[in-house]
Amino acid sequence: MKLRKAKISDLKQAHRLINEFAKRGQMIPRSLNELYETLRDFVICESGGTVCGVCSLHIMWEDLAEIRSLAVDKRYQNRGIGRNLVKHCIREARALGIKRIFALTYHPEFFRKLGFADTDKAALPQKIWGDCVRCPRFPECDENAVIIHLD
C-alpha cells in the first residue's frame, strides 16, 4: 500500500468511497466537482491501483485547517491506513505553517489517540458558516469537534 497526494485519476474512486460513508450518515457528501476543485487537499492510500483510503487537509484560515472526508474502504480497515492518512495531513500542515487542525467526527476516540482534544464547535466559526450550514443536520449536529495544536 502506498500513501501519496491524489491525482485526477483517483477522484472517481475517492468520490465513491466518500459518498458510501455519506450515505450511512457518517460524513458530509461531496460532489465530484467539489473533489476536482479541492484536488490538492487530498491524500490517498492505494493498493494495486485501487483507492483504499482517502483524507483531505482543507485550509480554513491563516492558522486553521480541517481534516475532511477521511474514509477507508471496509476491506482495508484496521490496518492503520486512517491513522497514516491523518499523520500525513498533520505533517503537511506543519510544513505549511498551520497552527491548528480540527475535525468533526463520530469517532473522537480515533482522533484523541493521535493527539487531538475535544473542543466546542462554537470555537470554529469558519466551519459552522462554511460547510455546516449546507448539512441536513444543521443546526442539530451530533458530531464531536476535536482539535490539535501544532508546535
C-alpha positions in Angstrom: 0.0 0.0 0.0 1.2 3.5 -0.9 0.3 6.9 0.5 0.5 9.8 -1.9 -1.1 13.1 -3.0 -4.2 12.5 -5.0 -4.2 12.7 -8.8 -7.1 13.5 -11.1 -7.3 9.8 -12.0 -8.0 8.9 -8.3 -11.0 11.2 -7.8 -13.8 9.0 -9.1 -12.8 6.2 -6.8 -12.3 8.6 -3.9 -15.8 10.1 -4.7 -17.4 6.7 -4.5 -15.7 5.9 -1.2 -16.5 9.2 0.5 -20.2 9.1 -0.6 -20.5 5.5 0.6 -19.8 6.8 4.1 -22.1 9.8 3.5 -25.0 7.5 2.6 -24.6 5.9 6.0 -24.7 9.4 7.6 -21.0 9.3 8.7 -19.8 12.3 6.8 -21.0 15.1 4.5 -21.4 14.0 0.9 -19.0 15.6 -1.6 -19.8 16.2 -5.3 -17.3 15.1 -7.9 -17.0 18.8 -8.9 -16.0 19.7 -5.3 -13.3 17.0 -5.3 -11.9 18.3 -8.6 -11.8 21.9 -7.1 -10.1 20.7 -4.0 -7.8 18.0 -5.5 -4.7 19.5 -3.9 -6.3 19.0 -0.4 -6.4 15.2 -0.8 -4.0 12.4 0.0 -4.9 8.8 -0.8 -3.8 5.3 0.0 -3.7 3.0 -2.9 -3.2 -0.7 -3.3 -2.7 -2.2 -6.7 -4.3 0.8 -8.4 -7.4 0.8 -6.1 -8.0 3.8 -3.8 -8.5 2.1 -0.4 -8.3 5.3 1.7 -8.7 9.0 1.3 -8.3 12.1 3.5 -8.3 15.8 2.9 -6.5 18.6 4.7 -8.5 21.7 3.9 -7.1 25.1 4.9 -9.8 27.3 6.5 -7.8 30.3 7.6 -4.3 31.5 8.1 -3.7 29.3 11.2 -6.5 26.7 10.9 -7.1 23.6 8.8 -9.6 20.8 8.8 -9.3 17.1 8.4 -12.2 16.2 6.0 -13.5 13.2 4.2 -11.4 10.6 6.0 -12.7 7.3 4.6 -11.1 3.8 4.4 -12.7 1.1 2.4 -14.2 -1.6 4.7 -12.0 -4.3 3.2 -8.9 -2.3 4.3 -9.9 -1.1 7.7 -8.0 -1.9 10.9 -4.6 -1.8 9.1 -3.5 1.7 10.2 -4.5 3.4 6.9 -6.7 6.0 8.5 -4.1 6.8 11.2 -1.4 7.1 8.5 -3.6 9.4 6.3 -4.2 11.7 9.3 -0.5 11.7 10.3 0.4 12.6 6.7 -2.0 15.6 6.9 -0.5 16.7 10.2 3.0 16.7 8.7 1.7 18.7 5.7 0.0 21.2 8.0 3.2 21.7 9.9 5.2 22.2 6.7 2.7 24.9 5.6 2.8 26.7 9.0 -0.7 25.8 10.1 -1.0 26.0 13.9 -4.3 24.2 14.5 -6.2 21.3 12.8 -9.7 20.3 13.7 -12.1 17.6 12.6 -15.8 17.0 13.1 -16.3 13.3 13.7 -18.4 10.5 15.1 -15.2 8.8 16.2 -13.5 11.2 18.5 -11.5 8.4 20.3 -9.7 7.7 17.0 -8.5 11.3 16.8 -7.7 11.5 20.6 -5.2 8.7 20.0 -3.5 10.9 17.5 -3.2 13.9 19.9 -6.4 15.7 19.2 -8.5 17.0 22.1 -12.2 17.7 22.4 -13.3 21.3 21.6 -16.5 23.3 21.3 -17.9 23.6 17.8 -18.7 27.2 18.5 -15.0 27.9 18.6 -14.9 27.0 14.8 -17.0 29.7 13.2 -15.2 29.3 9.8 -16.6 25.7 9.7 -20.0 26.5 11.0 -20.7 29.2 8.4 -18.9 27.3 5.6 -19.9 23.6 5.3 -22.2 23.2 8.3 -25.0 25.4 7.0 -25.2 23.0 4.0 -25.6 19.9 6.1 -29.1 18.4 6.6 -28.3 18.0 10.3 -27.6 21.7 10.9 -28.1 23.2 13.4 -28.7 19.9 15.4 -25.3 18.5 14.6 -24.4 15.4 16.6 -20.7 15.2 15.6 -17.9 15.8 18.0 -15.3 18.5 17.4 -11.7 17.7 18.1 -8.6 19.9 17.6 -4.8 19.6 17.7 -2.5 22.5 18.3 0.8 22.1 16.4 4.1 23.5 17.7 
